[in-house]
Amino acid sequence: MNEPRPLPTPRRQIAAHGATATLCALIALSVAWEWWLAPLRPGGSALVLKAVPLLLALPGVWRHRLYTLQWASMLILLYFTEGVVRGWSDHGTSALLAWLETALAVVFFVCSLAYVAPFKRAAKQAAKQAAKLAAKQTANPVPRP
């Protein structure tokens, strides 16, 4: 199924590249945090696996796939929540890393919405036009010869 594709603009490209960059940074942060920087247990913890869903989203975000950016923008809210909770409850390095995770999640969310919004507007506009055309054709049927 083909998606409506408005012409690329510099703002949309910046948003797409921003989403990709912040997703890569969030993956790196998740792995470094739970293995080396401030793991829950010395030597690393299984929480490093929290990077796996982000890794699954990376190929689609890298290719600027609309559907992937949509579901990744919802997924990122889990990382935002974790960052806020651990930012308030942890101390020291872990709290700083949590606030960094929160900031990266917010930037990713904003960038992905900035990229997706024009496509959504174009799809909504096309649906309105199709509905108007259908209503017009129903109101004025073409006579058959």
Sequence and secondary structure as in RCSB ss.txt:
>XXXX:A:sequence
MNEPRPLPTPRRQIAAHGATATLCALIALSVAWEWWLAPLRPGGSALVLKAVPLLLALPGVWRHRLYTLQWASML
ILLYFTEGVVRGWSDHGTSALLAWLETALAVVFFVCSLAYVAPFKRAAKQAAKQAAKLAAKQTANPVPRP
>XXXX:A:secstr
         HHHHHHHHHHHHHHHHHHHHHHHIIIIIS SSTT  GGGGGGHHHHHHHHHHHTT HHHHHHHHHH
HHHHHHHHHHHHHH  THHHHHHHHHHHHHHHHHHHHHHHHHHHHHHHHHHHHHHHHHHHHHHHS     
